[in-house]
């Protein structure tokens, strides 16, 4: 039960810091996605299925909001850099004649 209390306190602190203007929206969504992900793992470990589902949805929503509001710009640049180096190989389909 102690880890659940710690996660709740951390999430409450993140919400209060966001409302007080101490955390930018991108940072808030990143922190909440991370904490909700930890909550989902903890709920699966404790066999709390409904809590795990709720935490998984919260993780997905916060991660999406972080990514779509510019939080993943560095990651996007790195992925584009890797994509430029990728060279696809054209393969002919097998002929059955």
Backbone as a chain_set.jsonl record, in Angstrom:
{"seq": "XXXXXXXXXXXXXXXXXXXXXXXXXXXXXXXXXXXXXXXXXXXXXXXXXXXXXXXXXXXXXXXXXXXXXXXXXXXXXXXXXXXXXXXXXXXXXXXXX", "coords": {"N": [[0.811, -1.19, 0.0], [2.043, 1.175, 0.557], [3.594, 2.032, -1.769], [1.505, 2.882, -3.438], [0.473, 5.062, -2.078], [2.693, 6.756, -2.203], [2.84, 7.215, -4.998], [0.402, 8.549, -5.376], [0.802, 10.857, -3.851], [2.948, 11.997, -5.274], [1.706, 12.456, -7.778], [-0.251, 14.276, -6.993], [1.372, 16.368, -6.14], [2.528, 17.062, -8.587], [0.277, 17.989, -9.983], [-0.427, 20.203, -8.386], [1.896, 21.763, -8.686], [1.744, 22.278, -11.414], [-0.65, 23.766, -11.535], [0.164, 25.951, -10.058], [1.901, 27.09, -11.784], [4.525, 26.284, -11.94], [5.421, 24.171, -13.447], [5.706, 23.52, -16.854], [3.183, 22.865, -19.396], [4.007, 20.713, -21.087], [5.998, 19.399, -19.579], [4.453, 18.702, -17.386], [2.638, 16.829, -18.481], [4.445, 14.868, -19.253], [5.509, 14.029, -16.774], [3.163, 13.119, -15.519], [2.433, 11.054, -17.26], [4.548, 9.282, -16.883], [4.266, 8.697, -14.111], [1.679, 7.609, -14.077], [2.138, 5.386, -15.633], [3.86, 3.965, -13.957], [2.009, 3.496, -11.94], [0.243, 1.805, -13.318], [1.848, -0.452, -13.732], [2.288, -1.176, -11.071], [-0.367, -1.731, -10.307], [-0.97, -3.929, -11.936], [0.828, -5.742, -10.891], [-0.258, -6.037, -8.334], [-2.629, -7.217, -8.972], [-4.889, -5.653, -9.507], [-7.202, -5.138, -11.554], [-9.012, -3.236, -12.718], [-7.972, -0.796, -11.847], [-5.495, -0.953, -13.083], [-6.265, -0.784, -15.77], [-7.362, 1.82, -15.861], [-5.118, 3.352, -15.181], [-3.481, 2.698, -17.355], [-4.897, 3.872, -19.469], [-4.747, 6.56, -18.668], [-1.973, 6.894, -18.82], [-1.592, 6.6, -21.597], [-3.095, 8.789, -22.597], [-1.832, 11.046, -21.418], [0.775, 10.694, -22.415], [0.297, 10.936, -25.154], [-0.626, 13.597, -25.258], [1.677, 14.905, -24.376], [3.445, 14.204, -26.454], [2.131, 15.265, -28.742], [2.136, 17.979, -28.295], [4.642, 18.99, -28.707], [6.497, 17.84, -27.021], [7.951, 15.66, -27.826], [9.855, 16.519, -29.656], [12.689, 16.358, -29.873], [13.012, 13.611, -29.985], [11.606, 13.101, -32.313], [13.239, 14.392, -34.207], [15.527, 12.798, -34.037], [14.488, 10.331, -34.924], [13.834, 11.027, -37.565], [16.369, 11.518, -38.545], [17.484, 8.945, -38.411], [15.75, 7.73, -40.209], [16.442, 8.919, -42.625], [18.879, 7.725, -43.166], [18.147, 5.179, -43.713], [17.858, 2.711, -46.143], [15.737, 1.272, -48.249], [15.242, -2.041, -49.481], [14.526, -3.217, -52.583], [12.44, -5.804, -53.381], [11.67, -8.464, -55.435], [8.607, -10.064, -56.209], [7.965, -13.555, -55.796], [7.998, -15.596, -58.697], [5.628, -17.716, -60.058], [5.819, -19.298, -62.272]], "CA": [[0.0, 0.0, 0.0], [2.927, 2.339, 0.621], [3.894, 2.586, -3.099], [0.319, 3.572, -3.959], [0.428, 6.362, -1.405], [3.783, 7.564, -2.768], [2.443, 7.65, -6.339], [-0.673, 9.526, -5.232], [1.414, 12.101, -3.379], [3.715, 12.568, -6.389], [0.775, 12.981, -8.77], [-0.857, 15.478, -6.412], [2.391, 17.423, -6.18], [2.652, 17.5, -9.98], [-0.909, 18.796, -10.308], [-0.307, 21.489, -7.689], [2.969, 22.531, -9.323], [1.229, 22.741, -12.699], [-1.623, 24.829, -11.281], [0.893, 27.115, -9.556], [2.722, 27.625, -12.863], [5.923, 25.883, -11.77], [5.737, 23.178, -14.464], [5.085, 23.79, -18.154], [2.261, 21.78, -19.756], [4.714, 19.545, -21.615], [6.616, 18.699, -18.451], [3.387, 18.125, -16.571], [2.135, 15.619, -19.128], [5.503, 13.853, -19.199], [5.561, 13.507, -15.402], [1.949, 12.357, -15.249], [2.486, 9.812, -18.029], [5.497, 8.406, -16.193], [3.688, 8.239, -12.848], [0.541, 6.731, -14.369], [2.726, 4.128, -16.081], [4.277, 3.244, -12.742], [0.78, 3.035, -11.286], [-0.276, 0.656, -14.066], [2.702, -1.606, -13.415], [1.993, -1.542, -9.687], [-1.704, -2.331, -10.258], [-0.88, -5.269, -12.522], [1.54, -6.562, -9.916], [-1.17, -6.299, -7.219], [-3.83, -7.846, -9.548], [-6.004, -4.715, -9.492], [-7.388, -5.03, -13.003], [-9.669, -1.977, -13.107], [-6.993, 0.266, -11.627], [-4.486, -1.072, -14.139], [-6.847, -0.249, -17.006], [-7.471, 3.277, -15.735], [-3.756, 3.892, -15.246], [-2.995, 2.548, -18.73], [-5.545, 4.918, -20.274], [-4.142, 7.846, -18.272], [-0.632, 6.918, -19.393], [-1.71, 6.839, -23.037], [-3.582, 10.152, -22.845], [-0.783, 12.014, -21.083], [1.886, 10.531, -23.362], [-0.138, 11.523, -26.428], [-0.645, 15.07, -25.124], [3.077, 15.334, -24.325], [4.026, 14.038, -27.788], [1.493, 16.125, -29.742], [2.376, 19.391, -27.972], [6.037, 19.356, -28.871], [7.381, 17.195, -26.061], [8.785, 14.668, -28.46], [10.568, 17.102, -30.798], [14.031, 15.791, -29.961], [12.861, 12.231, -30.428], [11.205, 13.148, -33.728], [14.426, 14.717, -35.006], [16.386, 11.611, -34.07], [13.853, 9.338, -35.793], [13.979, 11.481, -38.953], [17.78, 11.306, -38.898], [17.634, 7.521, -38.678], [14.977, 7.383, -41.414], [17.196, 9.357, -43.81], [19.944, 6.763, -43.414], [17.571, 3.89, -44.089], [17.696, 2.456, -47.566], [14.913, 0.088, -48.455], [15.692, -2.973, -50.516], [13.4, -3.631, -53.408], [12.404, -7.25, -53.549], [10.686, -8.918, -56.438], [7.759, -11.146, -55.721], [8.329, -14.816, -56.448], [7.18, -15.936, -59.866], [5.157, -19.096, -59.95], [5.691, -19.843, -63.637]], "C": [[0.863, 1.265, 0.0], [3.276, 2.894, -0.766], [2.719, 3.336, -3.712], [0.216, 4.965, -3.35], [1.503, 7.289, -1.969], [3.422, 8.079, -4.163], [1.36, 8.709, -6.279], [-0.124, 10.874, -4.782], [2.197, 12.777, -4.504], [2.807, 13.151, -7.462], [0.103, 14.253, -8.26], [0.121, 16.646, -6.436], [2.571, 17.949, -7.596], [1.472, 18.37, -10.389], [-0.818, 20.16, -9.644], [0.783, 22.36, -8.311], [2.519, 23.062, -10.678], [0.252, 23.898, -12.5], [-0.955, 26.101, -10.771], [1.799, 27.73, -10.62], [4.188, 27.26, -12.759], [6.376, 24.88, -12.816], [5.005, 23.566, -15.74], [4.155, 22.627, -18.511], [2.963, 20.532, -20.293], [5.359, 18.728, -20.509], [5.588, 18.035, -17.557], [2.882, 16.824, -17.178], [3.186, 14.507, -19.126], [5.565, 13.211, -17.813], [4.342, 12.648, -15.112], [1.921, 11.046, -16.032], [3.412, 8.803, -17.351], [4.888, 7.835, -14.913], [2.496, 7.309, -13.073], [1.042, 5.378, -14.882], [3.218, 3.295, -14.911], [3.066, 2.701, -11.989], [0.185, 1.827, -11.979], [0.539, -0.598, -13.765], [2.417, -2.102, -11.994], [0.634, -2.236, -9.587], [-1.716, -3.728, -10.87], [-0.211, -6.217, -11.534], [0.634, -6.96, -8.745], [-2.482, -6.956, -7.666], [-5.071, -6.968, -9.39], [-6.322, -4.371, -10.948], [-8.005, -3.696, -13.419], [-8.706, -0.806, -12.936], [-5.91, 0.234, -12.697], [-5.004, -0.51, -15.455], [-6.928, 1.272, -16.974], [-6.092, 3.924, -15.843], [-3.178, 3.783, -16.653], [-3.602, 3.599, -19.644], [-4.948, 6.285, -19.947], [-2.733, 7.984, -18.84], [-0.69, 7.255, -20.875], [-2.135, 8.272, -23.338], [-2.489, 11.177, -22.554], [0.412, 11.902, -22.017], [1.531, 11.13, -24.716], [-0.128, 13.045, -26.364], [0.783, 15.619, -25.054], [3.682, 15.298, -25.723], [3.452, 15.049, -28.766], [1.718, 17.606, -29.472], [3.848, 19.75, -27.968], [6.997, 18.694, -27.909], [8.339, 16.207, -26.691], [9.598, 15.199, -29.621], [11.968, 16.52, -30.961], [13.997, 14.357, -30.46], [12.49, 12.196, -31.904], [12.4, 13.449, -34.617], [15.349, 13.514, -35.132], [15.801, 10.538, -34.984], [13.976, 9.729, -37.265], [15.414, 11.289, -39.43], [18.027, 9.837, -39.217], [16.912, 7.124, -39.956], [15.71, 7.804, -42.68], [18.295, 8.367, -44.161], [19.418, 5.419, -43.908], [17.421, 3.797, -45.601], [16.927, 1.161, -47.725], [15.455, -0.774, -49.57], [14.464, -3.42, -51.305], [13.498, -5.132, -53.647], [11.313, -7.604, -54.54], [9.859, -10.047, -55.835], [8.126, -12.43, -56.456], [7.412, -15.11, -57.651], [6.848, -17.436, -59.798], [5.008, -19.725, -61.33], [6.661, -20.958, -63.895]], "O": [[0.443, 2.306, -0.506], [3.261, 4.112, -0.943], [2.915, 4.319, -4.427], [-0.097, 5.931, -4.045], [1.25, 8.474, -2.186], [3.668, 9.243, -4.477], [1.39, 9.669, -7.049], [-0.545, 11.917, -5.283], [2.119, 13.995, -4.67], [3.094, 14.218, -8.003], [-0.09, 15.201, -9.021], [-0.264, 17.78, -6.719], [2.747, 19.152, -7.791], [1.651, 19.38, -11.07], [-1.106, 21.174, -10.28], [0.604, 23.57, -8.445], [2.875, 24.18, -11.052], [0.319, 24.898, -13.215], [-1.444, 27.203, -11.018], [2.402, 28.777, -10.386], [5.02, 27.872, -13.429], [7.575, 24.739, -13.058], [3.822, 23.902, -15.706], [4.318, 21.524, -17.989], [2.554, 19.412, -19.984], [5.273, 17.5, -20.507], [5.815, 16.945, -17.033], [2.717, 15.829, -16.472], [2.843, 13.331, -19.008], [5.662, 11.99, -17.695], [4.464, 11.572, -14.528], [1.437, 10.035, -15.524], [3.094, 7.618, -17.26], [4.98, 6.634, -14.659], [2.323, 6.333, -12.344], [0.438, 4.343, -14.598], [3.022, 2.08, -14.87], [3.096, 1.586, -11.466], [-0.323, 0.919, -11.321], [-0.019, -1.677, -13.568], [2.317, -3.305, -11.756], [0.495, -3.221, -8.863], [-2.405, -4.616, -10.368], [-0.641, -7.358, -11.366], [0.735, -8.071, -8.225], [-3.351, -7.223, -6.836], [-6.171, -7.474, -9.167], [-5.769, -3.42, -11.502], [-7.551, -3.09, -14.389], [-8.638, 0.076, -13.792], [-5.461, 1.282, -13.163], [-4.269, 0.165, -16.176], [-6.598, 1.935, -17.957], [-5.93, 4.936, -16.525], [-2.462, 4.679, -17.098], [-2.911, 4.157, -20.497], [-4.676, 7.077, -20.849], [-2.343, 9.062, -19.289], [0.07, 8.096, -21.356], [-1.587, 8.9, -24.243], [-2.25, 12.077, -23.36], [1.005, 12.919, -22.377], [2.372, 11.763, -25.356], [0.321, 13.708, -27.299], [1.067, 16.68, -25.611], [4.354, 16.244, -26.137], [4.199, 15.638, -29.548], [1.5, 18.42, -30.369], [4.26, 20.702, -27.305], [8.199, 18.954, -27.966], [9.415, 15.946, -26.153], [10.0, 14.428, -30.492], [12.385, 16.222, -32.08], [14.841, 13.94, -31.253], [12.996, 11.365, -32.658], [12.561, 12.831, -35.669], [15.888, 13.245, -36.205], [16.537, 9.902, -35.739], [14.197, 8.87, -38.118], [15.646, 10.939, -40.587], [18.708, 9.521, -40.193], [17.398, 6.278, -40.707], [15.616, 7.125, -43.703], [18.611, 8.189, -45.337], [20.172, 4.617, -44.46], [16.911, 4.715, -46.243], [17.415, 0.086, -47.375], [16.067, -0.266, -50.509], [13.497, -3.934, -50.744], [14.536, -5.643, -54.069], [10.191, -7.102, -54.477], [10.353, -10.864, -55.059], [8.549, -12.389, -57.611], [6.202, -14.888, -57.596], [7.702, -18.277, -59.516], [4.157, -20.593, -61.528], [6.68, -21.518, -64.991]]}, "num_chains": 1, "name": "protein.A"}
